[in-house]
């Protein structure tokens, strides 16, 4: 049966490809176990299918089969699965986004041992997106991001994040609770993962071009929170002008109230930041000294 279904996953009909996928993961586990590697290979290939319905079916089937897959079947394709799921996390299809985040979290069961360091890099690559979509417009996406962050916390080995990812704030759907969570998260991130702040900021700023206003608003608040807490002069020099310019542009030109409101809030946050005030004062002193010296 497995061989027959696998032969038809390249059928020209998307419907046939979807039915074959569903058939493969519904075979009783006592029979499918020995074919897990083959089935996962099919799913991996169809995550890149040109038809969205096939991709969605592949993600859903991946979630199902990961519940019982042996490590030796998943580990060889762990990173390939991670990359493909990351690509699907920005899909306009809500269920695709939710399932892609959830499946990525399920991979954490296999990101241990010899594969831990490589999988940890995948975690950090998608961490900005997880934080931003933690307050997605869709509740299913929020739920998937919460669960995935909780599954990743032990692998990140930062005690403060373990507690934070299990707090009431991460489970709340209120905007105020999300922003409190962001402030706590960015404080932990800047303190314990300072070497990754640059790439995190770069990824977050990219999300300002997101097609979803709520994600733009989240990116504004997250990037401003990091900038207000960082005392790294290199980070401040890299992103100070960029973030302030971005906020001014969003406040004056965005058609979305949530984006304008978060821009205004973030602007106020940055103006009050003692780190930024000290950094700007030092820059002015340097400029003044340079003028006097010339």
N, C-alpha and C positions, 0 to 999 in steps of 0.2 A: 504493500500500500504506500509506504513512504517513497519508494522508488518511483512509483507511478505519479504521485503528486509532484515530486521534485522535477520530473520530466516536463511538467506542464506549467511550471512557474515562469517560463519565458514565453508563454502563449501571447499572441498579439492582443488578446482581449483583456483589458484591466479587470473585468469581472471574473474571468477564469483565474487570473493570477491571485486575486483576493480570495477566491474560494479555495484555491490550493493551499494558501497560507493558513486559512482558518482550519482546513482539514488536517494539516500537519500538526498543529498544536492541540487538536482535540483527540488525537490518538491516545489511548490510555497510557499513562506514564510507565507502566510495566513493559510496554512495547517500545515507547519512544525513547527511552533512556539510552539505548545503544545507538540511536540515530541522532542524538542531540547535536553533535558536531555538524552533521550534514544539514540539519534543520536551521541551526544558527547561521550557517553559511548562506543559506537561501534568504533568511531574514536580512542579514547584513547587506546582501546585494540589492534587495528590494527597498531598503531604506533610501536608496538613491533613484528609485523609479521615477520616471517623468510624470506619472499619473499620481495626483495627490491622494486619491482614494486608496491606491496600493501602498503608498508610503504610510498612510494612517493605519491601515490594516497591519503593516509590518511592525510598526511601533507597538500597537496593541498586542500583537502576538509575541513580541519580544518580552513585554511585561509579563505575559502569562508563562512563558517558558523559563524565564529567569528564576521563577519560584522553585524550580526543581532541577536546574541545570548543574551538572558537576563542574568543579573548578577547572578540570583539565580541558573541558569543552569551551569554556568562556575565556580563559586567560590568554590564549593565543590571539584572540581578536578583540581583546578588551579595549585597546586604544583606538582601533578602527571603529568600534561601536560608539565609543565616547565622542569621537569627532563627528560622526554622522548624526548622533543625537543632538549635539550642540548646534548643528546646522538647522535642525528642525525646531529648535526652541524659539526661533523668531518667526515661525509660521503665522500667517494671518488666521489660520484655522485654530480655533480655541482648543478643541480636543487634541489636536496635534501638539500644540504647545504643552498642554497639561501632561499628556502621556510621555512626551519627550523628556520633560523634567523628571517625571516619576521614574522612567526607565533608567535615566542617568543616575538617580539615587540608588536604584536597585543594583547597579553595577558596583556599588561600594562594598558589597559582600565579597567581591573578587579582587578589589584593589588593595590587597594586603601582601605580605611576604615580599617576594622578589619584585612584584609589580607595584609596590606601594609608592615609591618615589615618582614613577612615571604617571601613575594615576593621580597622585597629589598635584602634579602639574596641570592635569586636566581639570581638577577641582578648582584650582586657582584661576584657570582660564575662563571658567564659567561662573565663578563666584560673583562678579559684578552683576551679571544678568540675573542670577538667583535673587540677589538683594533687591534689584529693581522690580522684578516680577513678583516679589513677595507681596506687593500691593498692586497687583494686576487688576484690571477691570473685572476679570472673570474669577469667580470664587474657586473653581476647580483648579485653575492655574496657581492661585494663592496656596491652596491646600497642598498641591504637588511640591511647590517650592519649600513650604514649611517642612514637609516630611523629608525632602532631600537634604536640606540644611542640617536637620537633626541627625541624619545618617552620616553626613560628612564630618560632623563635629569631632567624633573620636579619632578620625584619621588626621585631623589637623593638630591635635594634641596641644590645644591651648585651653587651659582650664576655664578662663573667663568666657570663652565662646561656648563651651559645653553648657555652662549655666545659662548664658544668654539665649541659646537656641532651644532651651527648655523652659523659658520664662513665659509668663502670661502675655507679654507684649507681642511675641512672635505669633501667638494664636489669635490675636484680636484683629478684627476687620476695620477697626476705627483708624482714621487717618492720624489722629494724635498719637495713638499707641505705636503706629508704624514709625512715625518720626522720632518718638522716644527710643524705639529700637535702633533706628539708624544712628542716632547720636551715641548710644552705648556701643553699637557694633564698630563704628568708625573710631571710637576711642580705643577699643581693644585692638583694632587693626593697625592703627598708627603706632601703638605702643609695641605690639608683638611681631608685626609683619611689615616693619618700616621699609625693608628692602623691596617689597612688592607694591608700595604705594604708587609709584610712577605708572606701572602697567595697569593697576586698578583704576587710577584716575583717567588714563587714556581711554580705557574701555568704557568708563562711565560717561565721559564727555562725548564719545561716539553716539551714545544712546540719545543725545539731544536731537538727533535726526530721526528718532523712532517715529513710526507712523501712528503710535498711540500717545495722545496728549498726557495721559496719566504716567506713562513711562518717562516722557520728557520731564514732567514735574518731579518725579522721583529722582531722576538723574541730576537735576538741578540741586535738589536738597542733599543728596549723597555727596556730590562733588564739593559743594560748599561746606558741608560738615567736615570733610577730610581736610580741606584747605584751612578751615578755621582752627583745627586742632593740631595741624602739623607745625613743627618748629624746624623742619629741614629747609635751610635756605635754598637748596637746589630745587625742591618741589615748589616752594613759593615763587622762585624766579621763573620756573617753567610755566606755572599755571595761573599766577596771580592776574596778569593782564587778560589772559584768555577767558578765565571764568568771569571776571568783572564785565568784560565786553559782551560775553554771552548773556549775562543777566540783564544788562541794559537793553540788548536787542530783543530778548524775550519779553521783557516788561512792556516795551513800546510797540512790538509788532505782532506778538502772538494773538491769534483769534480765540484761544482757549483760556477761559477764566482760571482754570486750575493751574495752568502754566504761568500766567501772569501773577497769580497769588503766591505761588511757591518762589518765583523769581524775586518778588518783593521781600518775602520772608528771608530768603537766602542772602539778599543784599544787606539786610539789616544784621543778619548773623555775622557776616564777614566784617562789616564796619565796626562791630563790637569786639572782634577777636583780638585778644591781647598779643597773640603771636604775630598777627599781621600788622598790628600797630607798631610793635617793636621792630619788625622787619622793615616796614616802610620808613621808620625813623632812622634806622641804620643806613638805609639806601640814601636818604636825604643827606645824612651826615657825610657819607662817602662822596656824594656829588658835590657838596659844599666844599669839602677838603680838596677835591680835585680842581674846583674852580679857583680856590685860593692859591693852590700850588702852581697853577698856570699863570 
